[in-house]
Amino acid sequence: MLLKKSFLIVLLLSATHVTWGQQDKLLTHFMYDKMSINPGKTGIDLFNGVCGTSMYRNQWDKVNGAPNSAVLNVEANLDKYFPGGIGISFYHDAIGFATQNNAILNYSYPISFGNVGTLGLGLGVGIINYGMSPTWVPPTSNPDNYLPSGFAATNLDLNFGAYFQGKDFYAGFSSTHLSESLLKQSVTTPSGNIVQNYQTSRHYYLMGGKKFEDVVGGTIDAQILMRTDLVKFSADINARYLYDLGDGKEVYGGLTVRTSDALALMLGYTPFPNFTFGYSYDFTVLNKFNTISRGSHEILLKYCIFLPEPPTQSARHIRWL
């Protein structure tokens, strides 16, 4: 009961008319969501391809007001039409009676280093919307007139990232919410006007990964993602075993450790080329919610389309040139 009350207090604090720092989303399948936190990744490992990725996360199942997140990323690298990678990322998050929505347009400019790899320098420009629709239950019959009745505001949002893609490894550094935009709204209450503020907080990310092929007939894909807003720090470390079934089919299984939070199991299946379905379950064992939470569920869907290579033109006669 104490934990439930503590979580409720945190949610209520986020709804008051004081400035509140933001925490970005957490995803176990972060290796499929690199573009939304690092625009330098946008389309960098695609060639004449378009990929769409959708993810849904129900965090701390059975905890009232716990986060629910949804992500949709679409990215493309159509070099023969446009230099570099372009993409768009949508993100929705609901925590208690607070909601956040992000829409970011990304561009990545590639710099080739020959056979070593490609460096992508990316910028994301978009908007962030934050709102609340509270339902207050006062402890007495007389409601507190200073409690806000609702809040919604929209402002600019900027991301930047550098991402290097090698043959069997990658590394990246990025920052989200560069503008640290202030979202505010004046709300009228029976006691007068209250100005409510929501301050976005700049986040920093460091990511990396490497594939080890021909390990027990398959491939080991190891990844790490570190994140901080210079107040809190967390890191995800995971490894997946990928097994090729042939004909474009593949299965994977893996384990993730998230500092101060959870251990997670990942499973995935590619039933046909360029389509992947994934699921993960987080065991909440590293924080105080482990006594009331039934863990976290996450679902992943990804599908890619690759355009065919243009046909090679040849001529056998001077008139056909």
TAGIHU-V798748 format. One line per field, one symbol per residue. ss: DSSP state (@ for helix, = for strand, . for the rest). phi: phi as a letter, one per 40 degrees, with the letter a starting at -180 (. if undefined). A space follows every 50 residues. Layout:
# TAGIHU-V798748
ss=???
phi=???
This chain:
# TAGIHU-V798748
ss=.@@@@@@@@@@@@................@@@.@@@@.@@@.......== ========.........==========.......===========..=== ============....================.................. ================..========.....========..========. ..=============..===========....==============..== ========...===========..==========...@@@@....===== ======...........@@@.
phi=.ccccccccdcccccccbcbccbccbbcccccbcccbacccdgcbbbfbb bbbbbbbbcfdgccgccbbbbbbbbabbdcbacgbbabbbabbbbgcbbb bbbbcbbbccbcbgccibbbbbbbbabbbbabbcbcbccbccccccccci aaabacbbbaabbbbccbaaaabaabfdcfcbbaacbcbdchcbcbbbbc bcbbbbbaaabbcfbfgbbcbbaabbbabgbbbaabbaabbbbccgfgca baaabbbbcgaabbbbbaabcadgbbbbabbcccbbaccccbccgbbabb bbabbbcccccccabbacccc
